[in-house]
Amino acid sequence: MLTYATFVSSLANLIPVAASDPGFVAVLPNIIDDAELRLYRNLDLVDTSQRDSSSTLTTLTRNFSLPTSIGTFIVVDEINVITPVGTTNPELGTRNPLVPTSDEMINALWPSVTGSTVPQYFAMVNQDSIMVGPFPDAAYTVEVVGTQRPATLSASVTTTVLTQFFPDLFLAASMVFASGDMKNFGAG
């Protein structure tokens, strides 16, 4: 298991550079960020899978920002609209899974609010938002399920799931970025 202190020390030894070197201290947050995002995207760890039902759709508005109350979604696996309207706990209502599709399909089939009802489809607009189709006829609760990024390793967050269960992999992923920072592009 790595802690923040042992990680910094090990990484500095591998580069090699003094852990107090100003250049190393400046690039360290970028190294951690790159390694964590790379591993969270590719490993699909159970510990990073979350369900967030803290947001609702806006009536007659098809754009929806993914909730951030418990973290930021990196990968969206499923989106469920909860019925009946006003049900905030998905376990007490009915999950209506949305089918992923393209924004072109949603635009073609539902170009206006005419025919608004419980949405059936969604399309990613960007990393933080989706559009639904058809337009919602009420403020339904939305449950988003997917991979979220846990708190980043730092002096105040001394361990993460990666440093506890995959310390060697985390160190290796960190070296990919560190090698590039040292202009050793062949090592990446």
LINLINBEL-V478154 format. One record per pair of residues at least 24 apart in sequence whose C-alpha atoms are under 10 Angstrom apart, sorted by the first residue. I is the first residue (numbers start at 0). GAP is how many residues later the second one is. Records with the same first field share a line. If there is no record, write none. Layout:
BEGIN
I = GAP + GAP
END
This chain:
BEGIN
0 = 158 + 159 + 160 + 161 + 162 + 163 + 164 + 165 + 166 + 167
1 = 156 + 157 + 158 + 160 + 161 + 162 + 163 + 164 + 165 + 166 + 168 + 169
2 = 150 + 151 + 152 + 154 + 155 + 156 + 157 + 160 + 161 + 164
3 = 149 + 150 + 151 + 152 + 153 + 154 + 155 + 156 + 159
4 = 149 + 150 + 153 + 154
5 = 152 + 157
6 = 25 + 146 + 151 + 152 + 156 + 160 + 163 + 164 + 167
7 = 24 + 146 + 147 + 163
9 = 161
10 = 160 + 161 + 163 + 164 + 167
11 = 166
13 = 157 + 161 + 164
14 = 160 + 163 + 164 + 167
23 = 154 + 157
26 = 150 + 151 + 154
27 = 126 + 146 + 149 + 150
28 = 123 + 124 + 125
29 = 144 + 147 + 148 + 151
30 = 140 + 142 + 143 + 144 + 145 + 146 + 147 + 148 + 150
31 = 120 + 121 + 122 + 138 + 139 + 141 + 142 + 143 + 145 + 146
32 = 119 + 120 + 141 + 144
33 = 139 + 140 + 142 + 143 + 144
34 = 127 + 134 + 135 + 136 + 137 + 138 + 139 + 140 + 141 + 142 + 143
35 = 113 + 114 + 115 + 116 + 117 + 124 + 126 + 127 + 134 + 137 + 138
36 = 37 + 112 + 113 + 115 + 136
37 = 132 + 135 + 136
38 = 123 + 127 + 130 + 131 + 134
39 = 34 + 35 + 107 + 108 + 109 + 110 + 121 + 122
40 = 33 + 34 + 106 + 107 + 108
43 = 31 + 102 + 103 + 104
44 = 102 + 103 + 116 + 117
45 = 100 + 101
46 = 100 + 101 + 102 + 103 + 114 + 115
47 = 25 + 26 + 98 + 99 + 100 + 101 + 102 + 113
48 = 24 + 25 + 26 + 27 + 28 + 96 + 97 + 98 + 99 + 100 + 101
49 = 26 + 27 + 94 + 95 + 96 + 97 + 98 + 99
50 = 27 + 28 + 92 + 93 + 94 + 95 + 96 + 97
51 = 27 + 38 + 90 + 91 + 92 + 93 + 94
52 = 26 + 27 + 28 + 29 + 35 + 36 + 37 + 88 + 89 + 90 + 91 + 92
53 = 34 + 35 + 87 + 88 + 89 + 90
54 = 33 + 84 + 85 + 86 + 87 + 88 + 89
55 = 25 + 26 + 29 + 30 + 32 + 82 + 83 + 84 + 85 + 86 + 87
56 = 24 + 62 + 75 + 78 + 79 + 80 + 81 + 82 + 83 + 84 + 85
57 = 77 + 78 + 79 + 80 + 81 + 82 + 83
58 = 54 + 57 + 58 + 76 + 77 + 78 + 79 + 80 + 81
59 = 52 + 53 + 54 + 56 + 57 + 74 + 75 + 76 + 77 + 78 + 79
60 = 51 + 52 + 55 + 70 + 71 + 72 + 73 + 74 + 75 + 76 + 77 + 78
61 = 44 + 48 + 50 + 51 + 54 + 57 + 60 + 68 + 69 + 70 + 71 + 72 + 73 + 74 + 75
62 = 59 + 60 + 61 + 62 + 66 + 67 + 68 + 69 + 70 + 72 + 73
63 = 58 + 60 + 61 + 64 + 65 + 66 + 67 + 68 + 78
64 = 60 + 61 + 62 + 63 + 64 + 65 + 66
65 = 61 + 62 + 63 + 64 + 76 + 77 + 78
66 = 61 + 62 + 75 + 76 + 77
67 = 60 + 80
69 = 78 + 79 + 80
70 = 76 + 77 + 78 + 79 + 80
71 = 55 + 56 + 74 + 75 + 76 + 77 + 78 + 79
72 = 54 + 55 + 71 + 72 + 73 + 74 + 75 + 76 + 77
73 = 53 + 54 + 72 + 73 + 74 + 75
74 = 52 + 70 + 71 + 72 + 73 + 74
75 = 48 + 51 + 52 + 68 + 69 + 70 + 71 + 72
76 = 67 + 68 + 69 + 70
77 = 44 + 65 + 66 + 67 + 68
78 = 41 + 42 + 43 + 51 + 63 + 64 + 65 + 66 + 67
79 = 39 + 40 + 41 + 42 + 60 + 61 + 62 + 63 + 64 + 65
80 = 37 + 38 + 39 + 55 + 58 + 59 + 60 + 61 + 62 + 63
81 = 36 + 57 + 58 + 59 + 60 + 61
82 = 35 + 56 + 57 + 58 + 59
83 = 34 + 54 + 56 + 57
84 = 33 + 52 + 53 + 54 + 55 + 56
85 = 52 + 53 + 54 + 55
86 = 52 + 53 + 54 + 55
87 = 52 + 53 + 54 + 55
88 = 52 + 53 + 54
89 = 51 + 52 + 53
92 = 48
94 = 46 + 47 + 48
95 = 24 + 46 + 47
96 = 24 + 25 + 45 + 46 + 47
97 = 24 + 25 + 34 + 35
98 = 24 + 33 + 34
99 = 24 + 30 + 32
100 = 30 + 31 + 32
101 = 29
102 = 27 + 28 + 29 + 30
104 = 28
105 = 25 + 26 + 27 + 28 + 29
106 = 24 + 25 + 26 + 27
108 = 24 + 25
109 = 24 + 25
110 = 24
112 = 24
END
